[in-house]
């Protein structure tokens, strides 16, 4: 998936009010960019961080720039837009490019299920059990090569695990899919110290039959694509 317009590099001045970031561009201008990430962005929002923003001229948008990437000193990239994974995965599901889901030909986003929740994707295919897929964007990395979820306490995430477990108990496929928006991650696990309740809910969900899939990404200022499956491990 290519970015709609070429990205511009800059340096982060500050992130504030969760969805706003002041950034100094290479030409010296200071702009305010939309930050489509409600999480803590632990390790990604330090002043002085090199970032990439996408300009737009859409009169319906309040801001002229959107923060898309962090570029680390190592040269690795992290995607900070939490809306991007679902767009990327929808296209991948439809193209049959997600391991284990190649035979599903109907992709229904945002379907109500469980006790009034909305699942990211309901997948259907002839002769196949319905597959309920929740997607989480993974951006935290506190140890070299090891990505973790979540980066802050997420009661909503724990509820999703419980809803998936309910689907698994009734005979459907229920899948927790972690999309790792980092190019420096080789494996994925849980940040149980950050959210013990989520880790506990995860263990219960797996025991009930919830599948776990982690996918890596290729990220550059040109765009983002899905790469290979990553091992899910606990440290």
N, C-alpha and C positions, 0 to 999 in steps of 0.2 A: 504494500500500500504506500504510494508516494504521497508526500505532503502536497497540498493544493498549490501552494506558492513556495518559492525557494526560502529556506530559513536564513535568518540573520543572526550572527553571533554577538554576544554581549557579556557583561559581567553583572551578576546579581548584586543589587544594593541592599534590598530587603524584601522579604515576603511578609504580608500582613493581612489581617481580616480573612485569612484562609485562602481567599480566591484572588488576591491581588499581589503583584510583585513589581517593584521598581527596578529597572534594568538600565545600565549604561551601555549603549550600542558602540560599535567601533568608531563611528563618526563623532562621538562625544555627546550625542543626544541622550537624555534621560527620558524613558518612556515607561508607562504603566501597562503591564501585560496581564491578561486573564490567566489565572492558574487553575486549571481544571483538575484539582486534586484536593479533596477534603481531608485527607489524612495528615499525619504529623510531618511527613516527608523527612523523617529522621535521617540525618547524614547527607541531605540533598539541598538544604536551603541555607547554607552558611554564606554570609556576605563575602563577596569576592569569588564565588563559584562561577566558572565559565558556563554559560547557558546558550541555548539556541531558541529563538522565537520565530513565530510565523506571522508575517504581516497580512492584513486583510483590508479591503476597502468596502466592506459590507456596511451599508448605512444602518442596518438593523442591529448591528453589534455596537455595544457601548465603548469598547476598547479596540484600538487598531492593531493590537498585537496579542498573540497567545503563546505562552511559555510551553515549549514542547519537550526539550531535551536538557539534560545536564551532561557536560563533557568533563570527565575526571582527568586528573593529572596523568594517569596511566594511558590515556587515549581512549578508554572505554566510555560507552554511552549508557545513560539511563533515561528511559522515557517517563515523563511525569504526568502525562495526560491519562487519567483513569477512564476516560470515555473511549479511548482508542482500542483497548483490547476487544470489546464487544463488536466493534465495526470490523476489526481485523479477523476475528474468529467467525463472524457470520459469513464472510466471503470464503474463508477456508473450509467451513462446513459445507457450503454449497458446492465448492469445487472438489469435495471429497479428499481434502488434504490433511485432515486431522486423524492421527492414528487411532484405529478402533471404531471410527465412525464413517468409514468410506461408503457404506451401503445405505446410510440414511439420506433420503433425497428431499425431505420436507423439513425446513428450518423455521420454527416459529419463535420469534423473540418475545420476551416480556409477557409470559403467560401466567395467569393466576393459578396458584396451587396451594396445597396445604391449608393452613389456617389464615388465608388471606394474603399470603406472600406472593411475590412475583418471581418466577424463575427466569434466569437470563435467557436460556434457550430450552425449548421443548423440541426434540428431534423425533421424527417418525419415518418409518420405512416399511415396505411390504414384508410381512412375516417377521418383523423385528419388534421387540418390546419398546414402548416409548422410553426415551432417554431424557431425563431431567438434568440439565447441566447448569451449575452455578460457576461463575467466573470471578476470580480474584486477581487483581493486578499486584505483582510482587516487585517492590523496589528497594527494600531494605537489604543491606549487606554489611555486617559487622565483622565478619571473618573472611579472609581472601577466598573467593570462589564459592562462598556459601550464602545463598539468598534466603531470606526469612519472611514469613508472614505471621501476624500482622505487624505494623509499625506503631500501633497504638491499640488501646482497648476497643474491641468492636463487638458490642452486644448484637448488632444486626448480623454480623458474620456468624456468631454462635447460633442465632435463630435459624439462619439458612442451613447450617449443619443439621439441626434438629428436623427441619422440614424435609431435607434430603433423606434422612434416615427413615422418616415416615413413608416416603415413596418407595424406598428399597424394601421395606417390610411388606408392601402390598404387591411386590413382584415386578416393579418397574426398574429400569436402570437409573441409578442416581449417581451423578458424577460431580466431584469437586475438582474444578480445573484451575490450576494456578498458572497464569501467564507471566513469565519472568521478563520484565522490561529492563533487563540489564545484560550487557554483552560480556561482563566479567564474571558471570555465575556459571558454575559447572554442576551444581546440585542445589536442592531446595529443601527447606524444612520449616518448622514452626518456631516462632519466638515465644516460647512458653513462659519465659520470665516476664515478658511484656503483658501477656494476656493469658494467665493460667486457665481461666474459664473457657476460652476458645480452645486451648489445647485439650482440656478435658472433654469438651463437646466433640472435638475431632476424633478422639479415641473411641468414644461411644458410637459415632457415626460409622467409623470403619468397621467396628464390630457388628454393626447392623447391616453391613453389605454395601456401604457407599464406596464407590471407586474413587481413586485419586490419580489425577494425571497432571504432570507439570511439563510445560513447553517453554523452550527458550525462544529468543527473538534475535534477529539481525537488525541492528539499529545504526543509522547514519543520518546526517542532515538531509539526505535525499528521501528517506522513507523508512518504513518498518515492515519486516516480513517475519513470519514464523519460521523457526529453525527446527532443531531436533528435540525429541523428548529428553527431559532431564530426570535423573534419579531423585526420588523423594526420600530423604533420610532424616534421622533425628540425631543431633549431637548431644 
